[in-house]
């Protein structure tokens, strides 16, 4: 008996995920916080996104290759930091000024 755990095309899924990330962060690049931190992080995210695509190509599409996983984890961590920063900026704007 053969069990199929995943029936999706991982290349297509990764491409769609990366395009979603790209569109979300490019949408926010015109927004600048006081220190320019979000702009810098959006640029770093774009660089890591490109690096992930290149690493996947270099590893013949092997998404479980240690190099691919390392870059993917770095990108994930940076995205979480960016989202936390966005949330703080949003909360800061909502606070009433005295």
N, CA, C and O atoms as a GROMACS GRO file, in nm:
protein
  392
    1UNK      N    1   0.084  -0.117   0.000
    1UNK     CA    2   0.000   0.000   0.000
    1UNK      C    3   0.090   0.124   0.000
    1UNK      O    4   0.183   0.135   0.080
    2UNK      N    5   0.060   0.215  -0.088
    2UNK     CA    6   0.138   0.339  -0.102
    2UNK      C    7   0.057   0.456  -0.047
    2UNK      O    8  -0.058   0.477  -0.084
    3UNK      N    9   0.120   0.532   0.041
    3UNK     CA   10   0.053   0.648   0.099
    3UNK      C   11   0.117   0.773   0.041
    3UNK      O   12   0.238   0.790   0.045
    4UNK      N   13   0.033   0.860  -0.014
    4UNK     CA   14   0.080   0.986  -0.069
    4UNK      C   15   0.046   1.096   0.031
    4UNK      O   16  -0.070   1.124   0.058
    5UNK      N   17   0.151   1.156   0.085
    5UNK     CA   18   0.128   1.262   0.184
    5UNK      C   19   0.106   1.398   0.119
    5UNK      O   20   0.024   1.477   0.165
    6UNK      N   21   0.178   1.423   0.011
    6UNK     CA   22   0.168   1.552  -0.055
    6UNK      C   23   0.144   1.529  -0.203
    6UNK      O   24   0.218   1.457  -0.269
    7UNK      N   25   0.041   1.591  -0.253
    7UNK     CA   26   0.013   1.576  -0.395
    7UNK      C   27   0.028   1.708  -0.469
    7UNK      O   28  -0.007   1.718  -0.586
    8UNK      N   29   0.080   1.812  -0.400
    8UNK     CA   30   0.098   1.940  -0.467
    8UNK      C   31   0.236   1.949  -0.528
    8UNK      O   32   0.329   1.880  -0.485
    9UNK      N   33   0.249   2.032  -0.625
    9UNK     CA   34   0.378   2.055  -0.687
    9UNK      C   35   0.451   2.158  -0.602
    9UNK      O   36   0.410   2.273  -0.593
   10UNK      N   37   0.561   2.115  -0.539
   10UNK     CA   38   0.631   2.203  -0.446
   10UNK      C   39   0.693   2.324  -0.516
   10UNK      O   40   0.700   2.431  -0.456
   11UNK      N   41   0.736   2.308  -0.639
   11UNK     CA   42   0.792   2.423  -0.712
   11UNK      C   43   0.685   2.530  -0.730
   11UNK      O   44   0.712   2.648  -0.709
   12UNK      N   45   0.565   2.490  -0.769
   12UNK     CA   46   0.456   2.585  -0.785
   12UNK      C   47   0.418   2.648  -0.651
   12UNK      O   48   0.393   2.769  -0.644
   13UNK      N   49   0.413   2.568  -0.546
   13UNK     CA   50   0.378   2.620  -0.414
   13UNK      C   51   0.482   2.721  -0.366
   13UNK      O   52   0.446   2.826  -0.313
   14UNK      N   53   0.609   2.689  -0.383
   14UNK     CA   54   0.714   2.781  -0.341
   14UNK      C   55   0.708   2.910  -0.421
   14UNK      O   56   0.722   3.018  -0.365
   15UNK      N   57   0.686   2.898  -0.550
   15UNK     CA   58   0.679   3.017  -0.635
   15UNK      C   59   0.563   3.106  -0.592
   15UNK      O   60   0.580   3.228  -0.582
   16UNK      N   61   0.447   3.047  -0.567
   16UNK     CA   62   0.331   3.126  -0.523
   16UNK      C   63   0.357   3.190  -0.388
   16UNK      O   64   0.319   3.305  -0.366
   17UNK      N   65   0.420   3.117  -0.297
   17UNK     CA   66   0.451   3.170  -0.165
   17UNK      C   67   0.548   3.287  -0.176
   17UNK      O   68   0.529   3.390  -0.111
   18UNK      N   69   0.650   3.272  -0.259
   18UNK     CA   70   0.748   3.380  -0.275
   18UNK      C   71   0.686   3.502  -0.343
   18UNK      O   72   0.718   3.615  -0.308
   19UNK      N   73   0.598   3.480  -0.439
   19UNK     CA   74   0.530   3.592  -0.503
   19UNK      C   75   0.441   3.666  -0.405
   19UNK      O   76   0.433   3.789  -0.408
   20UNK      N   77   0.374   3.592  -0.317
   20UNK     CA   78   0.291   3.655  -0.215
   20UNK      C   79   0.376   3.739  -0.121
   20UNK      O   80   0.342   3.853  -0.091
   21UNK      N   81   0.486   3.682  -0.076
   21UNK     CA   82   0.577   3.756   0.013
   21UNK      C   83   0.627   3.881  -0.057
   21UNK      O   84   0.628   3.989   0.001
   22UNK      N   85   0.667   3.865  -0.182
   22UNK     CA   86   0.720   3.978  -0.259
   22UNK      C   87   0.616   4.089  -0.270
   22UNK      O   88   0.648   4.206  -0.249
   23UNK      N   89   0.493   4.053  -0.303
   23UNK     CA   90   0.391   4.156  -0.321
   23UNK      C   91   0.359   4.228  -0.190
   23UNK      O   92   0.339   4.349  -0.189
   24UNK      N   93   0.355   4.153  -0.080
   24UNK     CA   94   0.325   4.214   0.050
   24UNK      C   95   0.434   4.312   0.089
   24UNK      O   96   0.404   4.422   0.134
   25UNK      N   97   0.560   4.273   0.072
   25UNK     CA   98   0.668   4.359   0.117
   25UNK      C   99   0.695   4.474   0.020
   25UNK      O  100   0.736   4.581   0.063
   26UNK      N  101   0.674   4.453  -0.108
   26UNK     CA  102   0.691   4.562  -0.202
   26UNK      C  103   0.581   4.665  -0.183
   26UNK      O  104   0.602   4.784  -0.205
   27UNK      N  105   0.463   4.620  -0.142
   27UNK     CA  106   0.353   4.710  -0.113
   27UNK      C  107   0.389   4.803   0.003
   27UNK      O  108   0.342   4.917   0.009
   28UNK      N  109   0.471   4.754   0.095
   28UNK     CA  110   0.506   4.832   0.212
   28UNK      C  111   0.636   4.911   0.198
   28UNK      O  112   0.673   4.984   0.290
   29UNK      N  113   0.706   4.898   0.086
   29UNK     CA  114   0.834   4.966   0.075
   29UNK      C  115   0.818   5.118   0.063
   29UNK      O  116   0.911   5.192   0.093
   30UNK      N  117   0.702   5.164   0.021
   30UNK     CA  118   0.682   5.309   0.012
   30UNK      C  119   0.651   5.370   0.148
   30UNK      O  120   0.656   5.491   0.164
   31UNK      N  121   0.618   5.286   0.246
   31UNK     CA  122   0.590   5.332   0.380
   31UNK      C  123   0.721   5.332   0.458
   31UNK      O  124   0.790   5.230   0.465
   32UNK      N  125   0.753   5.444   0.515
   32UNK     CA  126   0.879   5.453   0.588
   32UNK      C  127   0.852   5.494   0.732
   32UNK      O  128   0.784   5.593   0.759
   33UNK      N  129   0.906   5.416   0.824
   33UNK     CA  130   0.893   5.454   0.963
   33UNK      C  131   1.001   5.555   0.995
   33UNK      O  132   1.082   5.589   0.909
   34UNK      N  133   1.004   5.601   1.116
   34UNK     CA  134   1.096   5.710   1.153
   34UNK      C  135   1.241   5.678   1.126
   34UNK      O  136   1.315   5.765   1.080
   35UNK      N  137   1.285   5.556   1.153
   35UNK     CA  138   1.426   5.523   1.136
   35UNK      C  139   1.456   5.456   1.004
   35UNK      O  140   1.572   5.421   0.978
   36UNK      N  141   1.358   5.435   0.919
   36UNK     CA  142   1.382   5.368   0.792
   36UNK      C  143   1.401   5.218   0.808
   36UNK      O  144   1.447   5.152   0.714
   37UNK      N  145   1.368   5.164   0.923
   37UNK     CA  146   1.392   5.023   0.952
   37UNK      C  147   1.312   4.931   0.860
   37UNK      O  148   1.364   4.831   0.810
   38UNK      N  149   1.186   4.964   0.838
   38UNK     CA  150   1.102   4.878   0.755
   38UNK      C  151   1.153   4.873   0.612
   38UNK      O  152   1.147   4.768   0.547
   39UNK      N  153   1.202   4.985   0.562
   39UNK     CA  154   1.255   4.988   0.425
   39UNK      C  155   1.377   4.897   0.416
   39UNK      O  156   1.391   4.820   0.321
   40UNK      N  157   1.466   4.907   0.515
   40UNK     CA  158   1.585   4.824   0.517
   40UNK      C  159   1.552   4.676   0.526
   40UNK      O  160   1.614   4.593   0.459
   41UNK      N  161   1.454   4.643   0.609
   41UNK     CA  162   1.415   4.503   0.624
   41UNK      C  163   1.349   4.451   0.497
   41UNK      O  164   1.370   4.336   0.460
   42UNK      N  165   1.270   4.533   0.432
   42UNK     CA  166   1.206   4.490   0.307
   42UNK      C  167   1.314   4.459   0.203
   42UNK      O  168   1.301   4.364   0.126
   43UNK      N  169   1.419   4.539   0.200
   43UNK     CA  170   1.530   4.512   0.108
   43UNK      C  171   1.601   4.384   0.142
   43UNK      O  172   1.638   4.308   0.053
   44UNK      N  173   1.622   4.359   0.273
   44UNK     CA  174   1.687   4.234   0.315
   44UNK      C  175   1.601   4.114   0.280
   44UNK      O  176   1.652   4.010   0.240
   45UNK      N  177   1.470   4.129   0.294
   45UNK     CA  178   1.378   4.020   0.260
   45UNK      C  179   1.388   3.991   0.111
   45UNK      O  180   1.390   3.874   0.070
   46UNK      N  181   1.393   4.094   0.030
   46UNK     CA  182   1.404   4.075  -0.115
   46UNK      C  183   1.535   4.004  -0.150
   46UNK      O  184   1.537   3.914  -0.234
   47UNK      N  185   1.644   4.043  -0.085
   47UNK     CA  186   1.773   3.978  -0.110
   47UNK      C  187   1.767   3.831  -0.072
   47UNK      O  188   1.813   3.745  -0.147
   48UNK      N  189   1.711   3.801   0.046
   48UNK     CA  190   1.700   3.661   0.089
   48UNK      C  191   1.607   3.582   0.000
   48UNK      O  192   1.629   3.463  -0.025
   49UNK      N  193   1.502   3.646  -0.050
   49UNK     CA  194   1.409   3.578  -0.142
   49UNK      C  195   1.481   3.536  -0.268
   49UNK      O  196   1.466   3.424  -0.316
   50UNK      N  197   1.562   3.628  -0.322
   50UNK     CA  198   1.640   3.596  -0.442
   50UNK      C  199   1.741   3.485  -0.411
   50UNK      O  200   1.761   3.394  -0.491
   51UNK      N  201   1.804   3.494  -0.294
   51UNK     CA  202   1.901   3.393  -0.254
   51UNK      C  203   1.835   3.256  -0.241
   51UNK      O  204   1.894   3.155  -0.276
   52UNK      N  205   1.713   3.253  -0.189
   52UNK     CA  206   1.640   3.127  -0.176
   52UNK      C  207   1.613   3.066  -0.313
   52UNK      O  208   1.633   2.946  -0.334
   53UNK      N  209   1.567   3.148  -0.407
   53UNK     CA  210   1.541   3.098  -0.542
   53UNK      C  211   1.669   3.043  -0.605
   53UNK      O  212   1.666   2.937  -0.668
   54UNK      N  213   1.780   3.114  -0.589
   54UNK     CA  214   1.907   3.069  -0.645
   54UNK      C  215   1.954   2.940  -0.578
   54UNK      O  216   2.009   2.852  -0.644
   55UNK      N  217   1.934   2.930  -0.448
   55UNK     CA  218   1.975   2.810  -0.375
   55UNK      C  219   1.893   2.690  -0.418
   55UNK      O  220   1.947   2.580  -0.435
   56UNK      N  221   1.763   2.709  -0.437
   56UNK     CA  222   1.678   2.600  -0.485
   56UNK      C  223   1.726   2.554  -0.623
   56UNK      O  224   1.734   2.434  -0.648
   57UNK      N  225   1.757   2.648  -0.711
   57UNK     CA  226   1.808   2.612  -0.844
   57UNK      C  227   1.940   2.537  -0.834
   57UNK      O  228   1.961   2.436  -0.902
   58UNK      N  229   2.030   2.586  -0.749
   58UNK     CA  230   2.161   2.522  -0.732
   58UNK      C  231   2.149   2.381  -0.676
   58UNK      O  232   2.231   2.295  -0.707
   59UNK      N  233   2.046   2.358  -0.596
   59UNK     CA  234   2.026   2.226  -0.533
   59UNK      C  235   1.928   2.141  -0.613
   59UNK      O  236   1.869   2.048  -0.559
   60UNK      N  237   1.913   2.170  -0.739
   60UNK     CA  238   1.828   2.092  -0.832
   60UNK      C  239   1.684   2.078  -0.783
   60UNK      O  240   1.622   1.973  -0.800
   61UNK      N  241   1.632   2.183  -0.722
   61UNK     CA  242   1.493   2.180  -0.678
   61UNK      C  243   1.468   2.099  -0.552
   61UNK      O  244   1.352   2.073  -0.519
   62UNK      N  245   1.572   2.059  -0.482
   62UNK     CA  246   1.558   1.981  -0.360
   62UNK      C  247   1.525   2.074  -0.244
   62UNK      O  248   1.614   2.138  -0.188
   63UNK      N  249   1.397   2.081  -0.207
   63UNK     CA  250   1.353   2.172  -0.102
   63UNK      C  251   1.395   2.126   0.037
   63UNK      O  252   1.386   2.203   0.133
   64UNK      N  253   1.442   2.002   0.048
   64UNK     CA  254   1.486   1.952   0.178
   64UNK      C  255   1.638   1.956   0.192
   64UNK      O  256   1.692   1.908   0.292
   65UNK      N  257   1.706   2.011   0.093
   65UNK     CA  258   1.851   2.024   0.102
   65UNK      C  259   1.884   2.120   0.216
   65UNK      O  260   1.818   2.222   0.232
   66UNK      N  261   1.986   2.088   0.296
   66UNK     CA  262   2.021   2.173   0.411
   66UNK      C  263   2.043   2.320   0.376
   66UNK      O  264   2.008   2.408   0.454
   67UNK      N  265   2.100   2.348   0.260
   67UNK     CA  266   2.123   2.487   0.219
   67UNK      C  267   1.991   2.560   0.195
   67UNK      O  268   1.975   2.676   0.233
   68UNK      N  269   1.898   2.492   0.131
   68UNK     CA  270   1.766   2.551   0.104
   68UNK      C  271   1.692   2.575   0.234
   68UNK      O  272   1.633   2.681   0.254
   69UNK      N  273   1.696   2.478   0.323
   69UNK     CA  274   1.628   2.492   0.452
   69UNK      C  275   1.688   2.607   0.534
   69UNK      O  276   1.614   2.680   0.600
   70UNK      N  277   1.820   2.623   0.530
   70UNK     CA  278   1.886   2.729   0.606
   70UNK      C  279   1.840   2.866   0.557
   70UNK      O  280   1.804   2.952   0.637
   71UNK      N  281   1.843   2.887   0.424
   71UNK     CA  282   1.803   3.016   0.369
   71UNK      C  283   1.654   3.041   0.394
   71UNK      O  284   1.613   3.153   0.426
   72UNK      N  285   1.573   2.936   0.381
   72UNK     CA  286   1.430   2.948   0.404
   72UNK      C  287   1.402   2.988   0.549
   72UNK      O  288   1.316   3.072   0.575
   73UNK      N  289   1.474   2.929   0.643
   73UNK     CA  290   1.455   2.963   0.784
   73UNK      C  291   1.498   3.106   0.812
   73UNK      O  292   1.431   3.177   0.888
   74UNK      N  293   1.607   3.150   0.752
   74UNK     CA  294   1.651   3.289   0.768
   74UNK      C  295   1.544   3.385   0.716
   74UNK      O  296   1.513   3.485   0.780
   75UNK      N  297   1.488   3.352   0.600
   75UNK     CA  298   1.384   3.435   0.541
   75UNK      C  299   1.261   3.438   0.631
   75UNK      O  300   1.203   3.544   0.654
   76UNK      N  301   1.222   3.322   0.682
   76UNK     CA  302   1.106   3.316   0.773
   76UNK      C  303   1.127   3.403   0.896
   76UNK      O  304   1.036   3.477   0.936
   77UNK      N  305   1.245   3.395   0.955
   77UNK     CA  306   1.274   3.474   1.075
   77UNK      C  307   1.268   3.624   1.045
   77UNK      O  308   1.216   3.702   1.125
   78UNK      N  309   1.322   3.664   0.932
   78UNK     CA  310   1.320   3.805   0.896
   78UNK      C  311   1.178   3.854   0.868
   78UNK      O  312   1.142   3.966   0.903
   79UNK      N  313   1.098   3.769   0.806
   79UNK     CA  314   0.958   3.804   0.780
   79UNK      C  315   0.882   3.824   0.911
   79UNK      O  316   0.804   3.918   0.924
   80UNK      N  317   0.904   3.734   1.007
   80UNK     CA  318   0.838   3.748   1.138
   80UNK      C  319   0.880   3.879   1.204
   80UNK      O  320   0.795   3.949   1.259
   81UNK      N  321   1.008   3.913   1.200
   81UNK     CA  322   1.056   4.039   1.257
   81UNK      C  323   0.989   4.158   1.188
   81UNK      O  324   0.949   4.254   1.253
   82UNK      N  325   0.978   4.150   1.056
   82UNK     CA  326   0.916   4.258   0.979
   82UNK      C  327   0.770   4.274   1.019
   82UNK      O  328   0.722   4.386   1.037
   83UNK      N  329   0.699   4.162   1.032
   83UNK     CA  330   0.559   4.168   1.070
   83UNK      C  331   0.542   4.224   1.211
   83UNK      O  332   0.447   4.299   1.237
   84UNK      N  333   0.633   4.189   1.301
   84UNK     CA  334   0.627   4.244   1.437
   84UNK      C  335   0.650   4.395   1.433
   84UNK      O  336   0.582   4.470   1.504
   85UNK      N  337   0.743   4.439   1.352
   85UNK     CA  338   0.770   4.581   1.338
   85UNK      C  339   0.649   4.654   1.279
   85UNK      O  340   0.613   4.763   1.324
   86UNK      N  341   0.586   4.593   1.180
   86UNK     CA  342   0.466   4.652   1.121
   86UNK      C  343   0.356   4.666   1.226
   86UNK      O  344   0.287   4.768   1.233
   87UNK      N  345   0.340   4.563   1.308
   87UNK     CA  346   0.238   4.565   1.413
   87UNK      C  347   0.267   4.677   1.512
   87UNK      O  348   0.176   4.751   1.550
   88UNK      N  349   0.392   4.691   1.553
   88UNK     CA  350   0.428   4.799   1.646
   88UNK      C  351   0.403   4.936   1.585
   88UNK      O  352   0.354   5.026   1.653
   89UNK      N  353   0.437   4.952   1.458
   89UNK     CA  354   0.412   5.080   1.390
   89UNK      C  355   0.262   5.109   1.385
   89UNK      O  356   0.219   5.222   1.406
   90UNK      N  357   0.184   5.006   1.357
   90UNK     CA  358   0.039   5.022   1.351
   90UNK      C  359  -0.016   5.063   1.488
   90UNK      O  360  -0.098   5.154   1.498
   91UNK      N  361   0.031   4.995   1.595
   91UNK     CA  362  -0.015   5.028   1.729
   91UNK      C  363   0.030   5.168   1.770
   91UNK      O  364  -0.043   5.241   1.836
   92UNK      N  365   0.151   5.206   1.729
   92UNK     CA  366   0.203   5.339   1.761
   92UNK      C  367   0.115   5.447   1.699
   92UNK      O  368   0.087   5.549   1.762
   93UNK      N  369   0.072   5.424   1.575
   93UNK     CA  370  -0.013   5.521   1.506
   93UNK      C  371  -0.150   5.531   1.570
   93UNK      O  372  -0.214   5.637   1.563
   94UNK      N  373  -0.197   5.423   1.631
   94UNK     CA  374  -0.330   5.421   1.690
   94UNK      C  375  -0.333   5.484   1.830
   94UNK      O  376  -0.440   5.521   1.878
   95UNK      N  377  -0.217   5.495   1.895
   95UNK     CA  378  -0.214   5.551   2.030
   95UNK      C  379  -0.253   5.698   2.027
   95UNK      O  380  -0.207   5.774   1.942
   96UNK      N  381  -0.339   5.738   2.121
   96UNK     CA  382  -0.376   5.881   2.127
   96UNK      C  383  -0.259   5.964   2.176
   96UNK      O  384  -0.187   5.925   2.268
   97UNK      N  385  -0.241   6.078   2.115
   97UNK     CA  386  -0.135   6.167   2.160
   97UNK      C  387  -0.190   6.261   2.266
   97UNK      O  388  -0.305   6.305   2.259
   98UNK      N  389  -0.107   6.290   2.362
   98UNK     CA  390  -0.152   6.375   2.474
   98UNK      C  391  -0.088   6.511   2.462
   98UNK      O  392  -0.111   6.598   2.545
   0.00000   0.00000   0.00000
